Amino acid sequence: MRDESLFNALIELADDHSILCHRLGEWCGHAPILEEDLALTNMALDLIGTARGLYARAAEIEGRGRSEDDLAYLRNERQFRNLILVERPNGDFAHTMIRQLFFAAFMEPYWQAALESRDETVRGIAGKAVKEMSYHIRHAGEWVIRLGDGTEESATRAKAAMEALHIYVDELFHSSPAAAAAAGIGMLPDRRGLRAAWNGITAPILARAGLELPQAANPQTGGRAGLHTEDLGHILCEMQYLQRAYPGATW
Amino acid sequence: MVTARERAWAAAAAVPDPEIPCVTVADLGILRDVHIEDGAAVAKVTPTYSGCPATSFIEDAIAEALRKAGFEARIERVLSPPWTTDWITPEGRRKLRTYGIAPPAEGSNSKRALFGKTSVSCPRCSSTDTERISEFGSTPCKAQYRCRACSEPFDYFKCI
């Protein structure tokens, strides 16, 4: 069932992007300053653009006539395959920025490698996403440095965010059976080989911020198997409400 | 003699960008190609940013322009090679500046350089003594700047 693996591997990636997009969108109207309100929602747009491309390609491979919207709005919590990291609540700005840095620092080298994919659509999506992830890293990296190297209060909060989020980093480098199958045929990059690249991006930023990545005693995983934290259900309640309440609604 | 393909190109190429109407889709380099296939005009369009909300609107506008020119229209969305600001034509850059938007610096610089400074010249007085107010502006592709020399706030079409 090669096609099923490819479908699932694309869904994992698409879910990562759409759930993180939703999280960033939650800042709309609530960011500490107007400039960040604009920045976060614009970066959410990058993520939804990537997610749409991935859902559409997954639907095409599946060939059962489902659309990108069906995949985003009509699957249940256990069918979502996103990383736990991206569903973690926004918390304070330090939490949001550190989560963003952790994710973007993985996705940039990932999309870089995906430029060699044998799937033309994946190469196209990667070509756009790799540039977008570069400025997500820059934006989040600058904030992590400002916060970690800022006031006593901001440093305390940045440390607390590191403490809360570091346990979800390992999952970035795990490969589900579906992802392994997709990597095996050269459709998607092998996630397991990207830790050095991730360290290469995050280490200098964390050093300048005066922050240390703690060793994760109990790394948390399970997202790829549909085992999520309670928070994903709350996201889906909001994200899927309209399509569930008014099936087929368009405007 | 003007071929059907040239006529179709001219019709599609004249469509203005919905968010920056001073430039056309051809100026921006997002209209990649127009050709005639089985009697229909097929326009290849590429998005600027992955999630650019204007993409569908632009595709509809191009299809409409082709239909008005008497063609049956079809739009193909192409992703590769990915669009970069280097696709903006010299004419497009000139129009942006006249409109009050600083065109992107040529050649992509490193997006990852932290606290990096980009030299942007004011579209009003050409001074390079400018400062960034906000990394994002009214659309994903623009940042907000202010000129320290003439005090003019302006949009900068970001380099990507």
Interface residues (C-beta under 8 A of the other chain):
Chain A: L34 E35 L38 A39 N42 A44 L45 D46 L47 I48 G49 T50 R52 G53 E108 E120 T121 R123 G124 I125 G127 K128 A129 K131 E132 S134 Y135 I137 R138 H139 G141 E142 I145 I201 I205 R208
Chain B: P47 Y49 S50 G51 C52 P53 V78 L79 S80 P81 P82 W83 T84 S108 S110 K111 R112 A113 L114 F115 G116 I133 S134 E135 F136 G137 P140 I160
